[in-house]
Amino acid sequence: MSDGATTRRFTVRQAAFIGVGAMVGAGIFSLLGAAGEVAGAAVWVSFLIAGGIAMLQGYSFAKFGAKFPSAGGMLEYVSRGFGEGHVSAVTAWLVYSANAIVTAMVAVSFGSYASSMFTNESASWAKAFAVLIVVVMTALNVVGSTLVAGVQSLIVFVVVGILSFFAVVTIANMNPSLLAPSGYPGVREIVSSVALTFFAFLGFGVITFTAKDLSEPSRQLPRAMFLALGIATVVYVAIALGVFGTLTVQEVISSGATAIAVAAQPTLGRAGYWLMSVTALFATAGATNAGLYPAPGLTEHLAARGQFPPVMGTKVAGRAPAGLLIAAAAIVVMVLTFDLSAIASIGSAVALLIFAFVTAAHLRVYRETGARPWVLFLALAVIVITLLTFVFTTLIHEPASIWTLAAILLVSVGLDLGWSRVRRKRSQAM
């Protein structure tokens, strides 16, 4: 039986949970303090607005995916809009590299949590745990999509279940005065914070790559997209209400990545702190798994179309996808050699750029997909505004991130031009 036949078994829930796992990773644990500095106790409003923006992008992706389901996911959408030229190829390299960077950062977060819980928090142990989770999740993806979906469903059930429990307990025992609108900052600050909170939704794009594993992608993909975004939005808003209804804004800011765990202590005690730390382990493990998942289908699809070198579409020992192994190796190298915290914003900036490309491509073929052009224009406008806000409020203060972003763009263009030249010479020699 072919691989495609054995893996085409995802349900709507499983496809949605791939996306939820990609979204509800390290982001929610590290975003609250940074968002609180800008939006104060109104972070829940910021998450609500960010969820609306993500829904607009989800509408574009869902309409595209329903018409053109493909293993290439969002890259197929770019090709449909702009053709199989340099724009599509450069976007493909950007997706591949950005996914590796974000997955490496998530793996590092897993390593940090594991190290703090089980060792003396040394940097060496953190890196060791990070490499371990990459190796384990790579092996899981080699075994097959069905197992990936099963494990991801388990992880998401645990993470969403515990976070929901946390939200209910903290909201039931919160101090309403801490959330009083009279203490909120101005509209400008709340809108500015959306550039931060939107990053917690960036992982939803991975759902587009589940088309190859769905029996009826034209019907199931849109449902999975909106289910995932709906779950993430509700969870994020509830957590923000629980945290900022329990701690003062300054306490949230000073707690940093442990804000959720600290907010659990007043009601659940020390056990609550450990419960949320364990949840962080599950969340980052699930996000690592979801980050690796697109690599096999993406590289095989693009290699078959000539946009990636053929070697990236092969399988090692007839089983392990080369594209997956190359991505995993790159992630391990980044984990071991780079200070990923210094370029933590890069994956988000590249993802926003890719989303803009996808929606712009959709506007060129919206008559084929049946999408409403005004919704697409609105989706493109808000994503560009979010990207520009992020650049001028965050990236401008991170020179290392700006230079790294420029380097990724140049490398992606260079890889495309280099492979195009090689392919052209091969065709001429035949």
C-alpha positions, 0 to 999 in steps of 0.5 A, spaced: 500 500 500 502 506 498 504 511 503 499 516 501 493 511 502 496 509 509 496 516 511 490 519 508 486 518 515 486 525 519 479 527 521 477 534 522 479 534 529 486 531 528 487 536 523 485 542 527 489 539 533 495 539 529 494 547 528 492 548 535 498 544 537 502 549 533 499 555 536 498 553 543 506 552 544 511 557 548 508 563 545 502 563 550 507 562 556 512 568 554 507 573 551 503 575 557 508 579 560 511 583 554 503 584 552 502 587 559 507 592 558 503 595 552 496 593 553 496 593 561 490 588 563 487 589 557 491 584 554 484 579 553 482 585 548 488 584 544 488 577 544 480 577 541 482 582 536 488 578 534 483 572 533 479 576 529 485 578 524 487 570 524 480 568 522 480 573 516 487 569 514 484 563 516 478 565 511 483 566 505 487 559 507 480 555 507 477 558 501 484 557 497 485 550 501 478 548 499 479 549 492 486 547 491 488 542 496 495 540 496 501 537 500 504 543 498 499 547 503 500 554 503 505 554 498 500 551 493 496 557 494 502 562 492 503 558 486 496 558 484 496 566 484 503 568 482 505 561 478 511 557 479 516 562 478 521 566 483 516 569 487 513 562 489 520 558 489 523 564 494 516 563 498 517 556 499 524 557 501 522 562 506 517 557 509 522 552 510 527 556 513 522 560 518 519 553 520 526 551 522 527 557 526 520 557 530 521 550 531 528 550 534 526 556 538 520 552 541 525 546 542 529 551 546 523 553 550 522 545 552 529 544 554 529 550 558 523 548 562 525 541 562 532 543 565 529 547 570 524 541 573 529 536 572 536 538 573 540 544 576 538 549 570 545 548 566 545 551 559 548 544 557 542 540 560 537 545 556 540 544 550 541 536 551 533 536 552 532 541 546 536 536 542 532 530 545 525 533 543 527 534 536 530 527 535 524 524 538 519 528 534 523 527 528 522 519 529 515 520 530 514 523 524 518 518 520 513 513 523 507 516 519 502 521 519 497 517 523 501 516 529 503 524 529 496 525 529 494 521 535 500 523 539 498 531 537 491 529 539 493 527 546 498 532 547 493 538 545 487 534 550 492 535 555 494 542 554 488 545 552 484 541 558 489 543 563 489 551 561 482 550 561 482 548 568 487 553 570 482 559 566 476 556 570 479 556 577 483 563 576 477 566 573 472 564 579 477 566 584 479 573 580 479 580 583 474 584 578 477 590 580 484 588 577 480 588 570 476 594 571 476 598 564 478 604 568 485 602 568 486 600 561 491 604 557 488 608 551 486 604 544 493 606 541 496 602 546 491 596 545 492 596 538 499 596 538 499 590 543 496 586 537 502 585 533 505 581 539 499 577 541 497 575 534 504 571 534 500 566 538 496 565 532 501 564 527 502 556 527 495 555 524 498 555 517 501 548 518 493 546 518 494 547 510 499 542 510 494 536 512 490 536 506 494 530 503 492 526 510 484 528 509 479 524 505 475 530 503 480 536 504 475 541 500 470 540 506 474 538 512 480 543 511 476 549 512 472 546 518 479 544 521 482 551 520 476 555 524 475 549 529 483 550 531 482 558 531 476 558 535 479 553 540 486 558 540 482 564 541 477 562 547 483 559 550 488 565 550 482 570 552 480 566 558 488 565 560 489 572 559 482 574 564 485 569 569 492 571 569 490 579 569 484 578 574 489 574 579 496 578 578 497 586 578 500 588 571 506 589 574 506 582 577 505 579 570 511 583 567 516 581 573 514 574 572 515 573 565 515 566 562 512 563 568 506 568 569 501 563 568 505 558 573 505 564 578 498 566 577 496 559 579 499 559 586 494 563 590 489 558 588 492 551 587 499 553 591 505 550 589 502 544 586 499 549 581 506 552 579 508 545 577 502 543 574 503 549 569 510 547 568 508 540 566 503 543 561 509 548 558 513 541 557 507 538 553 505 545 549 512 545 547 513 538 545 506 539 541 509 545 538 515 541 536 512 536 533 507 540 529 513 544 526 516 538 524 510 535 521 510 539 514 517 538 512 516 531 508 510 533 504 512 540 503 519 538 500 516 532 496 511 536 493 516 542 491 521 537 489 516 533 484 515 540 481 522 542 480 522 548 485 526 544 490 532 539 488 530 532 487 534 530 493 529 533 498 524 529 495 527 522 496 527 517 502 533 515 506 533 507 507 526 507 503 523 510 509 525 517 512 523 523 508 530 527 506 526 533 507 524 532 514 531 529 516 535 536 513 530 540 517 531 536 523 539 537 522 538 544 521 534 545 527 539 541 532 545 545 529 541 552 531 539 549 538 547 548 539 550 553 536 545 560 536 543 564 541 535 563 539 533 568 544 537 574 540 533 572 533 526 570 537 522 575 532 525 573 526 520 567 525 514 571 526 516 577 521 517 571 516 510 568 517 507 575 517 510 576 510 508 569 508 501 570 510 501 577 506 504 573 500 498 568 500 493 573 501 495 577 495 496 571 491 488 569 493 486 576 490 489 574 483 484 568 483 479 569 488 473 568 482 476 561 482 475 560 489 469 563 490 472 568 496 469 575 497 474 580 495 473 585 500 474 580 505 481 578 502 482 586 501 481 586 509 485 580 511 491 583 507 490 590 510 490 588 517 496 583 516 500 588 513 498 593 518 500 588 523 507 587 520 509 594 519 507 595 527 511 589 529 517 592 525 516 599 528 515 597 535 519 591 536 524 589 530 527 596 530 530 595 537 533 589 535 538 590 530 540 582 530 533 580 528 533 585 522 540 583 520 538 576 520 531 577 517 535 580 511 540 574 511 534 569 511 531 573 505 538 573 501 539 566 502 532 564 500 533 568 493 540 565 493 537 558 493 532 559 488 537 562 483 542 557 484 537 551 483 534 555 477 541 555 474 543 548 476 536 546 473 537 550 467 544 547 465 541 540 466 535 541 461 540 544 456 545 538 457 539 533 456 
